């Protein structure tokens, strides 16, 4: 699921970058000449700008929704992997807990040699 959402996010990102580059900026942009020739002259001037703006808005919305979904999927998969690791650790500890507990044997202090001066 994560990889499918990631691929969709990459595709939406590439389309959004292309549409943003096609839009008219403050001075000159690719929207005026390229968009008209790219769409076969159907979209010219203001209609090309409106179409590109609306499409960019939709792609931006899809982009943010995909980002949120990726975050949710990633957090759930992270939690499930932690839970499985915890279960694995608990299963390994159970047999160790059933065996009798051995108390550590205290070490005898090492006598310090007395030097004869």
Backbone torsions as a table, in degrees:
resi	resn	phi	psi	omega
1	UNK	NA	-41.3	-179.1
2	UNK	-62.6	-44.2	-177.2
3	UNK	-68.5	-34.3	177.7
4	UNK	-65.3	-45.2	178.6
5	UNK	-64.2	-36.5	179.7
6	UNK	-66.9	-41.4	177.8
7	UNK	-64.5	-42.8	177.3
8	UNK	-61.8	-39.0	178.8
9	UNK	-64.3	-40.3	178.5
10	UNK	-65.4	-43.2	179.5
11	UNK	-62.5	-46.1	179.2
12	UNK	-62.5	-39.1	179.6
13	UNK	-62.8	-43.7	-179.8
14	UNK	-64.5	-44.3	178.0
15	UNK	-63.6	-39.4	-179.1
16	UNK	-66.9	-39.3	177.2
17	UNK	-62.0	-44.4	178.5
18	UNK	-61.2	-43.7	-179.8
19	UNK	-67.3	-37.2	178.7
20	UNK	-66.2	-38.2	178.3
21	UNK	-69.4	-27.7	178.8
22	UNK	-76.4	-23.0	-175.7
23	UNK	-70.4	153.1	-178.9
24	UNK	-76.6	129.2	176.2
25	UNK	-90.5	-164.4	-175.8
26	UNK	-59.0	-43.8	-177.8
27	UNK	-102.3	-88.6	-179.3
28	UNK	-113.0	152.7	178.6
29	UNK	-150.9	177.6	-179.6
30	UNK	-83.0	-10.0	-174.1
31	UNK	-64.8	-39.6	-173.7
32	UNK	-63.1	-53.0	-174.9
33	UNK	-95.8	-43.4	-175.0
34	UNK	-70.6	-41.5	-178.2
35	UNK	-65.2	-38.6	179.7
36	UNK	-65.7	-42.0	179.7
37	UNK	-75.2	-31.9	-178.2
38	UNK	-70.6	-38.6	-179.3
39	UNK	-93.1	15.1	175.2
40	UNK	71.3	26.6	178.5
41	UNK	79.1	-1.4	180.0
42	UNK	-70.1	-43.0	-179.6
43	UNK	-103.4	110.5	178.5
44	UNK	-128.9	148.5	174.1
45	UNK	59.1	-120.2	-174.3
46	UNK	-68.5	-35.6	-178.8
47	UNK	-67.3	-34.1	176.7
48	UNK	-66.7	-41.6	178.9
49	UNK	-63.8	-43.0	178.8
50	UNK	-64.6	-43.1	179.8
51	UNK	-62.3	-47.3	-178.8
52	UNK	-65.9	-37.5	179.6
53	UNK	-66.4	-45.3	179.9
54	UNK	-65.9	-41.3	179.6
55	UNK	-65.3	-39.8	177.7
56	UNK	-64.7	-39.1	178.4
57	UNK	-63.7	-42.7	178.2
58	UNK	-64.6	-43.7	179.5
59	UNK	-65.5	-35.9	177.6
60	UNK	-65.5	-39.8	177.7
61	UNK	-63.8	-45.1	178.0
62	UNK	-62.3	-39.1	178.6
63	UNK	-59.3	-48.4	-178.6
64	UNK	-67.7	-36.6	177.4
65	UNK	-65.0	-42.9	178.3
66	UNK	-64.4	-38.1	177.2
67	UNK	-62.5	-42.9	178.9
68	UNK	-65.0	-42.2	179.4
69	UNK	-64.4	-40.1	177.6
70	UNK	-62.8	-40.0	178.9
71	UNK	-64.2	-41.2	180.0
72	UNK	-66.0	-46.3	-179.5
73	UNK	-64.0	-40.8	-179.5
74	UNK	-66.3	-39.9	-179.6
75	UNK	-69.1	-38.2	178.9
76	UNK	-68.8	-39.4	179.3
77	UNK	-69.8	-32.5	177.1
78	UNK	-67.2	-41.9	178.7
79	UNK	-65.8	-42.9	-179.0
80	UNK	-66.7	-35.6	178.1
81	UNK	-69.8	-35.9	176.1
82	UNK	-65.5	-40.8	-179.8
83	UNK	-65.3	-40.1	179.1
84	UNK	-67.4	-36.4	176.5
85	UNK	-65.6	-39.9	179.1
86	UNK	-64.6	-43.2	177.4
87	UNK	-60.5	-41.7	-179.3
88	UNK	-63.2	-43.2	178.2
89	UNK	-64.1	-41.9	179.9
90	UNK	-65.4	-37.9	178.9
91	UNK	-66.9	-33.7	178.3
92	UNK	-73.6	-30.1	-178.5
93	UNK	-79.6	-26.6	-176.5
94	UNK	-56.6	-50.5	179.2
95	UNK	-63.1	-32.9	179.7
96	UNK	-67.9	-33.2	-179.5
97	UNK	-75.8	-26.8	-179.4
98	UNK	-75.5	-21.8	177.7
99	UNK	-76.8	153.2	-179.1
100	UNK	-62.8	142.3	-178.8
101	UNK	-81.9	127.8	178.3
102	UNK	-100.4	128.3	178.3
103	UNK	-82.2	143.3	179.9
104	UNK	-67.9	142.3	179.5
105	UNK	-82.1	126.0	-179.7
106	UNK	-68.1	140.4	-179.8
107	UNK	-80.2	145.1	177.8
108	UNK	-77.7	137.9	177.9
109	UNK	-66.4	141.8	-179.7
110	UNK	-81.7	125.1	178.9
111	UNK	-68.6	140.5	178.5
112	UNK	-88.6	133.9	179.9
113	UNK	-69.3	139.2	179.2
114	UNK	-94.4	122.7	-179.0
115	UNK	-90.4	139.0	180.0
116	UNK	-94.3	113.2	178.4
117	UNK	-101.0	NA	NA
